[in-house]
C-alpha cells in the first residue's frame, strides 16, 4: 500500500511526496508530522551516505569515512524502524477516526 516501507532515499522521498499531495496533506496528526520529520531526516542522511561512499571510493584506507558509514547505517536502521512504528500508529489513529 501507500505506506509500505522500503529502505532507500528514493522511497523515503516518494513516501514524503505522497503524504504531501494525498489526503494526508491536510492531516494534522502528530504521528504523521513525526513521520514526515523522520522521512526528511532519512533523505538527508542517505544523501550523506552517498557522499561518504564516494569519498571512501577515492580514499579507501580512510578509517574515518568507513566508521562514519557504519555508524550512519545503524542510525538509518533505527530511523526506518521508527518510521514503521509511526506508520502503524498513524494507521491505527485513522481506524479510530472512522
Helices and strands as residue ranges (DSSP letters): H 9-21, G 23-26, H 30-58, H 63-97
